[in-house]
Amino acid sequence: MSNPCREVITLQLGHYSNFVGTHWWNLQDAALSYDPETPPGDIQSDVVFREGQTLGGHVTHTPRLIAMDLKGSLRTLRQDGSLYDPGRDSSPLTWDGNLMMHKESPPAKNPFLEDLDKLDKGEILAEAYLYTTSQPQSSAGAVSVDTVNSQLARLQKGYRLEGSVRVWSDFLRIHLHPRTVSVIHQYNHDGEAHRLEAFGQGEGLLQGSVLEELEDKLHFFVEECDYLQGFQVLCDLADGFAGLGSKVTEMLQDAYGGRGILTWGLAPVSHPDSTPMKNLFHQLNCTLGTVHLANNSSFFCPLTLRGGLGRRPSSPTAFPHLNYDPSLWYHSSSVLALALDALTSPYRLRNNSVPMWQVADTLAVSGRKVVAAYGAVPFPMMHDSSLPDALSACTDALPWKPLSACSEAGDGKCYSQLATLKGFEGQKLISSLAPGTKPSTPLHSLHSGEDVLASYIRSFYPTAPLALQLVSTPSKLTPPFPQIFSQSLGAQGFLQSQPLSPGSPAPVVSSVPVMTSLQSAPVLGRWLSELHRGVSTFDIRRMAPSFLSQGPEMADYEEALEELRHLARCYRDDSGGVMRSSSEEDDYD
């Protein structure tokens, strides 16, 4: 059945969160269509986009978004945007004396941003001229989203931004509302001085002008919602934004306690100019952020391609059909955005959506408010095959990889799970068997995609409660999404039956299927215990006194560690399964 549009407000707190968020919004923008003859897709864009009008009367769709970052993090992006720019002020000058004007050269724009400027001005790209001359333009002369997507798609091979992306606005393809961006001027994005490095610094920020500005932006977006279902919060875990995010989610919980607050804690694989002390700060921020963000949210899910959140993580997560550079934020954030597109789909569906509160109630039971994410990016499905064929090829192990630095235990124990398959459009969900033909596997005998996927997952988790979501529409990739895919994939992101001939150019991948899983499982108890032990093995007052110099107080720090111990206990396996080492028995019994 069709649901009313239950709006969601997004908050992005921190530079890496804005990297992931920018890719995520670019994916949402690619799915927008103004063509009334095009059937609506599975995803209801109005859940996260708001409709408005420019001063010239043009209809706009901008994210219902508040993005917070530090001074120097925007480069070419204007904080108030250019969508509602009234133009140059024409008021006459009243000063009769001499004027001296000092001009500073603006940062250079990469080719992608230069092309966006041309499109905003109504200029037609020469490479797309044949296409645009045959397409109707809007009555007001503005370039439609469909036309922009088509023009940029023709130039996909020309964009290689790996060497030019320094900040997230370098690959932002959408206009933002003037109330979206908040710049925290007390701290710098670059340089060694005035850095937001510690949890307590972030906690202390949410007061005065920062608090007033955030409340003003929140009230603006909340008051125009008819059926607000809640907030999705993307928050950096490894720096001081973990402290700011803890206070922001606490404020959301106090002011909008009846709404869902789904928090995703983001951490890059690596940081530039890392030192042992900075790595120690990252570990402390991740630990305190996990405790406080979980306390103040409906659920908390860390998202990272690191092998762990400690100072010595294992190798970054590898995917069979991706060739990404883990050290490039532009690459790693694109992988997490693809996964997040699927993870957030259930509460953004046009029909039969699952509200945020129901998603949280499914997973966060009995105090277990930390969940782990896993993803198959992309889901390995052969072109023109069926879902039973694809899953039957993965019988030895599940196709997904850790997205939360938390490996699956492999013992089939799970308290609850929400699995999403997104992007099977054009493929068969069941096997097409001729009458009298014996199915090659039990999966090939089932009569719905839901049954096929449920049967497959239950072969690994036979007793765990399972919720499923199948979404036909794929994640559409438009420039400047990086082409990080192996040559085994075709243009639609499905595996090709025949390898490319030598010398043939790899196809530009324009969409991909993705499978994700959100889990609450006993293995999270071990993960939380390791997080606790990682910061309990040293004396913070001796090794990192500057971390406590701006808060938290030592008593608050010790209380947070005790809360982490208690949180880990919530995941203890009471069925007799071995989920802890003998030393852990002493710590938690």
C-alpha positions as CSV (number, residue, x, y, z in Angstrom):
1,M,0.0,0.0,0.0
2,S,1.1,3.6,-0.6
3,N,2.3,5.5,2.4
4,P,2.2,9.2,3.2
5,C,5.5,10.9,2.7
6,R,7.2,10.6,6.0
7,E,10.0,13.2,5.9
8,V,13.6,12.6,7.1
9,I,16.0,15.4,8.1
10,T,19.7,14.6,7.6
11,L,22.6,15.9,9.7
12,Q,26.2,15.5,8.5
13,L,28.7,16.3,11.2
14,G,32.3,16.4,10.2
15,H,34.5,16.3,7.0
16,Y,34.5,12.6,6.3
17,S,30.7,12.4,7.0
18,N,30.3,15.2,4.4
19,F,32.4,13.1,2.0
20,V,30.1,10.1,2.4
21,G,27.0,12.4,2.5
22,T,28.0,14.1,-0.8
23,H,28.3,10.8,-2.6
24,W,25.0,9.8,-1.1
25,W,23.2,12.9,-2.2
26,N,24.6,12.6,-5.6
27,L,23.1,9.2,-5.8
28,Q,19.7,10.5,-4.7
29,D,20.0,13.3,-7.2
30,A,20.6,10.9,-10.0
31,A,17.4,9.1,-9.2
32,L,15.3,12.3,-9.4
33,S,13.1,12.7,-12.5
34,Y,10.8,15.5,-13.6
35,D,9.3,13.6,-16.5
36,P,5.6,13.0,-15.8
37,E,5.6,10.1,-18.2
38,T,8.3,8.2,-16.4
39,P,6.9,5.7,-13.8
40,P,7.9,6.6,-10.3
41,G,10.7,4.5,-8.8
42,D,10.7,2.5,-5.6
43,I,12.3,5.3,-3.7
44,Q,10.2,8.3,-2.7
45,S,12.6,11.2,-3.1
46,D,10.4,13.7,-1.2
47,V,11.3,11.8,2.0
48,V,14.7,13.5,2.0
49,F,14.3,16.3,-0.6
50,R,12.3,19.5,-0.1
51,E,10.6,21.4,-3.0
52,G,11.1,25.1,-3.3
53,Q,11.2,28.0,-5.7
54,T,14.0,30.3,-6.8
55,L,13.4,34.1,-6.9
56,G,12.8,33.6,-10.7
57,G,10.0,31.1,-10.1
58,H,12.0,27.9,-11.0
59,V,11.1,24.8,-9.0
60,T,13.9,23.4,-7.0
61,H,14.6,20.2,-5.1
62,T,17.2,20.6,-2.3
63,P,18.2,18.2,0.5
64,R,16.5,18.5,3.8
65,L,20.0,18.7,5.2
66,I,22.2,20.4,7.9
67,A,25.9,20.0,7.2
68,M,28.5,21.1,9.7
69,D,32.2,21.5,9.1
70,L,35.2,23.6,10.0
71,K,36.6,26.8,8.7
72,G,38.4,26.2,5.4
73,S,36.5,23.1,4.4
74,L,34.3,24.5,1.6
75,R,36.8,25.9,-0.9
76,T,34.7,26.9,-3.9
77,L,31.3,26.3,-2.3
78,R,29.5,29.4,-1.0
79,Q,28.1,28.8,2.5
80,D,24.7,30.2,1.6
81,G,24.7,28.6,-1.9
82,S,23.9,30.2,-5.2
83,L,20.4,28.8,-5.9
84,Y,18.5,31.8,-4.4
85,D,21.1,34.4,-5.2
86,P,19.2,37.7,-6.0
87,G,22.2,38.9,-8.1
88,R,24.5,41.8,-7.6
89,D,23.4,44.5,-5.2
90,S,22.5,47.5,-7.3
91,S,22.2,50.0,-4.5
92,P,24.3,53.2,-5.3
93,L,27.5,53.9,-3.4
94,T,27.4,57.0,-1.1
95,W,31.1,57.2,-0.4
96,D,32.8,60.0,-2.4
97,G,36.4,59.3,-1.4
98,N,38.9,57.1,-3.0
99,L,38.3,53.3,-2.9
100,M,41.0,50.6,-2.8
101,M,39.9,47.1,-3.7
102,H,41.8,44.0,-2.7
103,K,40.9,40.8,-4.5
104,E,42.0,37.3,-3.6
105,S,42.0,34.7,-6.4
106,P,39.4,32.1,-5.7
107,P,40.4,28.4,-5.5
108,A,40.6,26.8,-9.0
109,K,37.7,24.6,-9.9
110,N,38.2,21.1,-11.3
111,P,36.7,20.3,-14.8
112,F,33.6,18.8,-13.2
113,L,32.7,21.9,-11.3
114,E,33.5,24.1,-14.3
115,D,31.0,22.1,-16.4
116,L,28.4,22.4,-13.6
117,D,28.8,26.2,-13.8
118,K,28.2,26.1,-17.5
119,L,25.0,24.1,-17.1
120,D,23.8,26.5,-14.3
121,K,24.3,29.4,-16.8
122,G,22.2,27.6,-19.4
123,E,25.2,26.9,-21.6
124,I,25.1,23.7,-23.6
125,L,28.1,21.5,-23.5
126,A,29.6,20.9,-26.9
127,E,30.0,17.2,-26.2
128,A,26.3,16.9,-25.5
129,Y,25.0,19.2,-28.2
130,L,23.3,16.6,-30.3
131,Y,21.4,15.3,-27.3
132,T,20.2,18.6,-25.9
133,T,19.1,20.0,-29.2
134,S,16.5,17.2,-29.5
135,Q,15.3,17.6,-25.9
136,P,12.7,20.1,-24.6
137,Q,14.0,22.7,-22.2
138,S,11.9,23.9,-19.3
139,S,9.6,26.8,-20.0
140,A,11.6,29.1,-17.7
141,G,14.8,28.3,-19.6
142,A,16.4,26.3,-16.7
143,V,18.2,23.0,-17.4
144,S,16.2,20.1,-16.1
145,V,17.7,17.4,-13.8
146,D,17.2,14.8,-16.5
147,T,19.1,16.9,-19.1
148,V,21.9,17.6,-16.6
149,N,22.3,13.9,-15.9
150,S,22.3,13.0,-19.5
151,Q,24.8,15.7,-20.4
152,L,27.2,14.7,-17.6
153,A,26.8,11.0,-18.4
154,R,28.2,11.6,-21.9
155,L,31.3,13.1,-20.2
156,Q,31.9,10.4,-17.6
157,K,35.1,9.2,-19.1
158,G,36.5,12.7,-19.0
159,Y,36.3,13.1,-15.2
160,R,39.2,11.6,-13.2
161,L,39.0,13.6,-10.0
162,E,41.3,11.5,-7.9
163,G,44.1,14.1,-8.0
164,S,41.9,17.1,-7.6
165,V,39.4,16.3,-4.8
166,R,40.6,18.0,-1.6
167,V,37.2,18.7,0.1
168,W,33.7,17.2,-0.3
169,S,32.4,20.2,-2.2
170,D,34.9,19.4,-5.0
171,F,32.5,16.7,-6.3
172,L,29.1,18.0,-5.0
173,R,26.7,18.0,-8.0
174,I,23.6,19.4,-6.4
175,H,22.5,22.8,-5.1
176,L,22.1,23.2,-1.3
177,H,19.6,25.3,0.5
178,P,20.9,28.5,2.1
179,R,20.1,27.0,5.6
180,T,22.1,23.8,5.0
181,V,25.8,24.6,5.6
182,S,27.1,25.6,9.0
183,V,30.8,26.5,9.4
184,I,32.4,26.3,12.8
185,H,34.9,29.1,12.8
186,Q,36.5,28.3,16.1
187,Y,38.5,25.5,14.5
188,N,40.5,25.0,11.3
189,H,40.1,22.3,8.7
190,D,43.8,22.5,7.6
191,G,47.0,23.3,9.4
192,E,48.3,22.4,12.8
193,A,46.7,25.1,14.9
194,H,43.2,25.2,16.2
195,R,42.2,21.7,15.2
196,L,39.1,19.9,16.5
197,E,40.9,16.8,17.7
198,A,39.4,15.8,21.0
199,F,36.0,14.6,22.2
200,G,35.7,17.3,24.8
201,Q,36.4,20.1,22.3
202,G,33.4,18.9,20.3
203,E,31.2,18.6,23.4
204,G,31.9,22.2,24.4
205,L,31.0,23.6,21.0
206,L,27.2,23.2,21.2
207,Q,26.5,26.4,23.0
208,G,26.2,30.1,22.1
209,S,26.1,30.9,18.5
210,V,26.7,27.4,17.3
211,L,23.7,26.1,19.2
212,E,21.5,29.0,18.2
213,E,22.3,28.5,14.5
214,L,21.7,24.8,14.7
215,E,18.3,25.2,16.5
216,D,17.3,27.9,13.9
217,K,18.1,25.5,11.0
218,L,16.4,22.6,12.7
219,H,13.2,24.5,13.3
220,F,13.1,25.7,9.7
221,F,13.3,22.1,8.3
222,V,11.1,20.6,11.0
223,E,8.3,23.1,10.7
224,E,7.8,22.5,7.0
225,C,7.4,18.7,7.5
226,D,3.9,17.2,7.6
227,Y,4.9,13.7,8.9
228,L,8.4,13.9,10.2
229,Q,9.6,10.4,10.9
230,G,13.0,11.3,12.3
231,F,16.6,12.1,11.7
232,Q,19.5,10.3,10.1
233,V,22.8,11.5,11.5
234,L,26.1,11.0,9.8
235,C,28.9,11.8,12.4
236,D,32.7,11.6,12.3
237,L,33.9,9.2,15.0
238,A,37.6,9.7,15.1
239,D,37.9,13.5,15.8
240,G,36.2,16.1,18.0
241,F,33.0,15.8,15.9
242,A,32.3,12.7,18.0
243,G,31.8,14.9,21.0
244,L,29.7,17.4,19.0
245,G,27.6,14.6,17.6
246,S,27.0,13.3,21.1
247,K,25.6,16.6,22.2
248,V,23.6,17.1,18.9
249,T,21.9,13.6,19.3
250,E,21.2,14.4,23.0
251,M,19.5,17.6,21.9
252,L,17.5,15.7,19.3
253,Q,16.4,13.1,21.8
254,D,15.3,15.8,24.3
255,A,13.4,17.8,21.7
256,Y,12.1,15.1,19.4
257,G,12.1,12.0,21.5
258,G,9.2,10.4,19.7
259,R,11.0,10.4,16.4
260,G,13.6,8.0,15.1
261,I,17.3,9.0,15.4
262,L,19.4,6.6,13.3
263,T,23.1,7.5,13.8
264,W,25.9,6.3,11.5
265,G,29.4,6.8,12.9
266,L,31.9,7.4,10.0
267,A,35.6,6.7,10.1
268,P,38.0,6.8,7.2
269,V,40.6,4.1,6.6
270,S,43.5,6.6,7.2
271,H,44.1,10.2,8.2
272,P,46.6,12.5,6.6
273,D,49.7,13.4,8.7
274,S,48.9,10.8,11.4
275,T,51.2,10.5,14.4
276,P,51.1,8.0,17.3
277,M,49.5,10.6,19.5
278,K,46.9,11.5,16.9
279,N,46.1,7.8,16.5
280,L,45.6,7.5,20.2
281,F,43.2,10.5,20.1
282,H,41.3,8.8,17.2
283,Q,40.9,5.7,19.3
284,L,39.6,7.6,22.4
285,N,37.2,9.6,20.2
286,C,35.8,6.4,18.6
287,T,35.3,4.8,22.0
288,L,33.6,7.7,23.7
289,G,31.6,8.5,20.6
290,T,30.3,4.9,20.4
291,V,29.0,5.1,24.0
292,H,27.4,8.5,23.8
293,L,26.0,8.3,20.3
294,A,24.4,4.9,21.2
295,N,22.9,6.3,24.3
296,N,21.3,9.2,22.5
297,S,20.1,7.4,19.3
298,S,17.4,4.9,18.4
299,F,20.4,2.9,17.1
300,F,24.0,3.5,16.4
301,C,25.9,1.9,13.5
302,P,29.6,2.5,12.8
303,L,30.5,2.6,9.1
304,T,34.1,2.2,8.1
305,L,36.3,0.3,5.7
306,R,39.1,0.1,8.4
307,G,39.9,-3.3,9.7
308,G,39.3,-2.1,13.2
309,L,38.8,1.1,15.3
310,G,41.9,0.5,17.4
311,R,45.4,2.0,16.7
312,R,46.6,-1.1,14.8
313,P,43.7,-2.2,12.6
314,S,44.0,-5.1,10.2
315,S,43.8,-4.6,6.4
316,P,41.0,-2.5,4.9
317,T,37.9,-4.2,3.7
318,A,38.4,-5.7,0.2
319,F,35.6,-6.3,-2.3
320,P,35.9,-8.9,-5.1
321,H,34.7,-6.5,-7.8
322,L,36.0,-3.2,-6.7
323,N,39.4,-1.6,-7.3
324,Y,39.3,1.3,-4.9
325,D,42.2,3.1,-3.1
326,P,41.5,2.9,0.6
327,S,43.7,5.9,1.3
328,L,41.6,8.2,-0.9
329,W,38.6,9.6,1.0
330,Y,37.0,10.2,-2.4
331,H,37.1,6.5,-3.0
332,S,36.3,5.0,0.4
333,S,33.4,7.4,1.0
334,S,31.9,6.3,-2.4
335,V,31.8,2.7,-1.3
336,L,30.2,3.6,2.0
337,A,27.7,5.8,0.3
338,L,26.6,3.0,-2.0
339,A,26.1,0.8,1.0
340,L,24.2,3.5,2.9
341,D,21.9,4.0,-0.1
342,A,20.7,0.4,0.4
343,L,20.9,0.5,4.2
344,T,18.5,3.5,4.4
345,S,16.1,2.3,1.7
346,P,13.6,0.6,3.9
347,Y,12.3,4.0,5.4
348,R,12.5,5.8,2.1
349,L,10.3,3.5,0.0
350,R,7.3,4.8,-1.9
351,N,5.2,1.7,-1.0
352,N,5.3,-0.5,2.1
353,S,8.1,1.5,3.7
354,V,9.3,0.7,7.2
355,P,9.3,3.8,9.4
356,M,12.5,4.6,11.3
357,W,11.1,3.7,14.6
358,Q,10.2,0.3,13.3
359,V,13.6,-0.3,11.9
360,A,15.1,0.6,15.3
361,D,12.6,-1.6,17.2
362,T,13.6,-4.5,14.9
363,L,17.3,-4.2,15.7
364,A,17.8,-2.4,19.0
365,V,16.2,-4.8,21.5
366,S,17.1,-5.2,25.2
367,G,19.5,-2.3,25.3
368,R,21.5,-3.5,22.3
369,K,21.6,-0.1,20.5
370,V,24.8,-0.8,18.6
371,V,24.4,-2.7,15.3
372,A,26.8,-3.8,12.7
373,A,26.5,-3.3,8.9
374,Y,27.7,-5.7,6.1
375,G,27.5,-5.2,2.4
376,A,28.1,-6.8,-1.0
377,V,29.2,-3.8,-3.1
378,P,28.3,-4.7,-5.7
379,F,26.1,-7.8,-5.3
380,P,27.6,-10.5,-7.6
381,M,24.8,-11.3,-10.0
382,M,25.3,-12.5,-13.5
383,H,23.5,-10.5,-16.3
384,D,20.4,-12.3,-17.5
385,S,20.6,-14.8,-14.6
386,S,18.3,-15.3,-11.6
387,L,18.5,-14.6,-7.9
388,P,18.7,-18.3,-7.1
389,D,21.6,-18.7,-9.5
390,A,23.5,-15.8,-7.9
391,L,22.9,-17.0,-4.3
392,S,23.7,-20.6,-5.2
393,A,27.1,-19.5,-6.3
394,C,27.7,-18.2,-2.7
395,T,26.9,-21.2,-0.7
396,D,30.2,-21.4,1.1
397,A,30.1,-17.9,2.5
398,L,27.8,-14.9,2.5
399,P,28.6,-12.4,-0.2
400,W,28.8,-9.4,2.0
401,K,31.9,-7.9,3.8
402,P,32.2,-6.0,7.1
403,L,31.3,-2.3,7.0
404,S,31.6,-1.7,10.7
405,A,35.0,-3.2,11.5
406,C,33.2,-6.1,13.0
407,S,33.5,-9.5,11.4
408,E,30.7,-12.0,11.5
409,A,31.3,-14.8,14.0
410,G,30.3,-17.5,11.6
411,D,28.4,-19.5,14.1
412,G,24.9,-18.5,13.0
413,K,24.0,-16.6,16.1
414,C,22.2,-13.4,15.7
415,Y,19.5,-11.6,17.7
416,S,18.0,-9.8,14.7
417,Q,18.8,-8.9,11.2
418,L,17.5,-6.6,8.4
419,A,18.7,-7.5,4.9
420,T,18.2,-5.4,1.8
421,L,18.7,-6.3,-1.8
422,K,18.7,-3.2,-4.0
423,G,19.0,-3.0,-7.8
424,F,17.9,-6.3,-9.3
425,E,15.9,-4.4,-12.0
426,G,15.6,-6.4,-15.2
427,Q,16.7,-9.7,-13.5
428,K,14.7,-12.7,-12.5
429,L,14.0,-13.2,-8.8
430,I,12.9,-16.8,-9.2
431,S,14.1,-19.6,-11.4
432,S,12.2,-20.2,-14.7
433,L,11.8,-23.9,-14.7
434,A,10.0,-25.8,-17.4
435,P,7.1,-28.0,-16.0
436,G,8.5,-31.3,-14.7
437,T,12.1,-30.0,-14.4
438,K,13.8,-30.9,-11.2
439,P,15.2,-27.8,-9.4
440,S,19.0,-27.8,-9.2
441,T,18.9,-26.5,-5.7
442,P,16.1,-25.9,-3.1
443,L,16.4,-22.1,-3.9
444,H,15.3,-22.8,-7.5
445,S,12.0,-24.3,-6.3
446,L,10.8,-21.3,-4.4
447,H,8.1,-18.9,-5.9
448,S,9.0,-15.4,-4.7
449,G,12.2,-13.4,-4.4
450,E,11.5,-12.8,-0.7
451,D,11.3,-16.6,-0.1
452,V,14.5,-17.1,-2.1
453,L,16.5,-14.5,-0.1
454,A,15.0,-15.6,3.2
455,S,15.8,-19.3,2.6
456,Y,19.4,-18.4,1.7
457,I,20.1,-16.2,4.7
458,R,18.4,-18.7,7.1
459,S,20.8,-21.4,5.9
460,F,23.5,-19.3,7.7
461,Y,21.3,-17.9,10.5
462,P,18.7,-20.7,11.1
463,T,17.0,-19.2,14.2
464,A,17.5,-15.5,14.0
465,P,14.5,-13.2,13.4
466,L,14.9,-11.8,9.9
467,A,13.3,-8.8,8.1
468,L,13.8,-8.4,4.4
469,Q,13.5,-5.6,1.9
470,L,13.7,-6.0,-1.9
471,V,14.1,-2.8,-3.9
472,S,14.1,-3.1,-7.7
473,T,15.7,0.3,-8.5
474,P,19.5,0.2,-8.6
475,S,21.8,2.9,-7.3
476,K,22.4,5.0,-10.4
477,L,25.9,6.2,-10.9
478,T,26.4,9.6,-12.6
479,P,29.5,11.8,-12.8
480,P,31.6,12.4,-10.8
481,F,31.2,9.0,-9.0
482,P,34.6,7.3,-9.3
483,Q,34.9,4.4,-11.7
484,I,36.3,1.9,-9.1
485,F,34.8,-1.2,-10.6
486,S,36.6,-4.3,-12.0
487,Q,36.4,-5.2,-15.7
488,S,34.2,-8.2,-14.7
489,L,31.2,-5.8,-14.5
490,G,29.0,-4.6,-17.3
491,A,27.4,-1.2,-17.7
492,Q,24.5,-2.1,-15.3
493,G,26.8,-3.5,-12.6
494,F,26.1,-7.2,-13.3
495,L,28.8,-9.8,-13.9
496,Q,29.5,-10.4,-17.6
497,S,29.4,-14.0,-18.9
498,Q,32.3,-13.3,-21.3
499,P,35.5,-11.6,-20.4
500,L,36.6,-8.5,-22.3
501,S,38.8,-9.1,-25.2
502,P,42.4,-7.8,-24.8
503,G,42.6,-4.1,-25.5
504,S,38.9,-3.5,-25.2
505,P,38.0,-0.5,-23.0
506,A,36.1,-1.3,-19.8
507,P,32.5,-0.2,-19.9
508,V,31.4,2.8,-17.8
509,V,29.4,1.3,-14.9
510,S,26.2,3.4,-14.7
511,S,24.4,1.5,-11.9
512,V,25.0,-1.4,-9.5
513,P,23.0,-3.8,-7.4
514,V,23.9,-3.8,-3.7
515,M,23.0,-6.2,-0.8
516,T,23.3,-5.1,2.8
517,S,22.6,-6.5,6.2
518,L,22.2,-4.7,9.6
519,Q,22.7,-7.1,12.5
520,S,22.5,-7.2,16.2
521,A,24.5,-10.3,17.2
522,P,26.6,-11.6,20.1
523,V,29.8,-10.9,18.2
524,L,29.1,-7.2,18.9
525,G,29.8,-7.9,22.6
526,R,33.3,-9.0,21.7
527,W,33.8,-6.0,19.5
528,L,32.6,-3.6,22.2
529,S,34.8,-5.4,24.8
530,E,37.9,-5.0,22.6
531,L,37.0,-1.3,22.2
532,H,36.9,-1.0,26.0
533,R,40.2,-2.9,26.5
534,G,41.9,-0.9,23.9
535,V,41.6,2.3,26.0
536,S,41.8,0.7,29.4
537,T,45.3,-0.6,28.9
538,F,47.0,2.8,29.5
539,D,46.8,5.6,31.9
540,I,45.1,8.4,30.0
541,R,46.3,11.0,32.6
542,R,49.9,10.2,31.9
543,M,49.8,9.3,28.2
544,A,47.2,11.8,26.9
545,P,46.6,14.5,29.5
546,S,45.8,17.1,26.7
547,F,42.8,14.9,25.7
548,L,41.2,15.6,29.1
549,S,42.3,19.3,29.3
550,Q,39.1,20.5,27.6
551,G,36.9,17.7,29.0
552,P,35.5,15.3,29.7
553,E,36.4,15.2,33.4
554,M,38.2,12.1,34.6
555,A,35.1,10.9,36.4
556,D,32.9,11.3,33.3
557,Y,35.5,9.4,31.3
558,E,35.5,6.5,33.7
559,E,31.7,6.5,33.8
560,A,31.7,6.3,30.0
561,L,34.0,3.3,30.1
562,E,31.8,1.6,32.7
563,E,28.8,2.3,30.4
564,L,30.7,0.6,27.6
565,R,31.3,-2.5,29.8
566,H,27.6,-2.6,30.5
567,L,26.7,-2.2,26.8
568,A,29.0,-5.1,25.9
569,R,27.3,-7.3,28.5
570,C,23.9,-6.7,26.7
571,Y,25.3,-8.8,23.8
572,R,26.4,-11.8,26.0
573,D,25.3,-15.1,24.5
574,D,23.1,-16.7,27.1
575,S,22.7,-20.0,25.2
576,G,26.0,-21.3,26.2
577,G,27.9,-20.2,23.1
578,V,31.5,-19.3,23.4
579,M,31.6,-15.6,22.5
580,R,34.3,-14.5,25.0
581,S,37.9,-15.5,25.8
582,S,38.7,-16.7,29.3
583,S,40.2,-13.3,30.2
584,E,36.9,-11.7,29.0
585,E,35.1,-14.0,31.5
586,D,37.0,-12.4,34.3
587,D,36.2,-8.9,33.0
588,Y,32.5,-9.2,32.4
589,D,31.2,-11.9,34.8
